[in-house]
Each structure stands twice: as C-alpha cells, then as structure tokens.
Amino acid sequence: MKEKRLSLRLSTKRMYALQVHAAEKEKSITAIIEDWIDSFREKAHSDAGVPANASLREAAPTLSSTNLPD
C-alpha cells in the first residue's frame, strides 16, 4: 500500500486533547486517526447490513471502482 500524507489544522486545545487520548490508549496519533477512519467502514457495513469483513467494493458498490484502492 502506498502511503499518503495528511496535514490538518487543529486548535491548541484539540491537539492537546488528541495527544492525551493517544497517550492514554498507548497509541500514536496516526494509529488513533487510522482507527477512527476504519470505524467509518465498520459503521457503513453495519448500517447497510454488509458483513464487517466485506471489501470496500462490496460495501459501496455505487462508487466507481476505478477510484477505490485494492
């Protein structure tokens, strides 16, 4: 998988809250954000009645398959 870089702006208060949360979970901020993004697919699958282990293509067949990662 080719990795992409994400840059965003947060208030000092939100950044601190994110750092505290990551430390409490003993995870990196990257891992916290990846887990959060992965939860979108889990929620979409459960809302649509799709098994949790289904691929993104199965969960969202209306999206153009040329835009989806393998």
N, C-alpha and C positions, 0 to 999 in steps of 0.2 A: 504494500500500500504506500503510495506516495503521500507524504505528509504536507499539510498546508499550515500556514502561519495565520493566527488571528490576533488582531490588535483591537483593543477597545478602551474607551474612557470610562472610568468609574470615579465617583466621589471618593474622597479620602475615607469617609465613614464606611462606604460599601466595600472598599478594598480591604480595610481592616477587618470587617466582618467576614469577608471571604478568607482571609489569611487565618483568622481564628478558627473558622469552621474547618478548614483544611488541616490545621494543626490538631484539632480535637479528633478528627477522623483518621489522623496519621496518614494523610494522602497529600499529593501535590495539588496545586491549584489546577493544573492540567487534568489530573485524574478526576477532580471534583466536577469540572466543566464537561469532560467526556461522559461521566456517569449521568449528568443532567441531560445531555443531548441524547444519550441512549434511552433515557426514560421517555422521550417523545415517541420513539418507535414502539416501546412496550405499551404505552397508553393508546397509541393508534391501533395497535393489534388488538388490544382488549376491547376497545370501542367498536371495532369492526368485526369482532368475533374471529379474528385470524389467530392461529396458534402462535405463541411467543417465539418459537424457533423458525417461523416462516421468513423468507427473504424479504428485503425491501420491495423487490419487484412484485412479489405475491401480495404484500400488504397494500401497495399503492399501484394497482395496475393501470390507472388512468394517467400516470406520469409517463413522460416519454422515456423509453428505455435507453435512449442514447445519452440521457443526462444522468443516469444512475451509475454509481460505482459498482464494481463487481464484489 
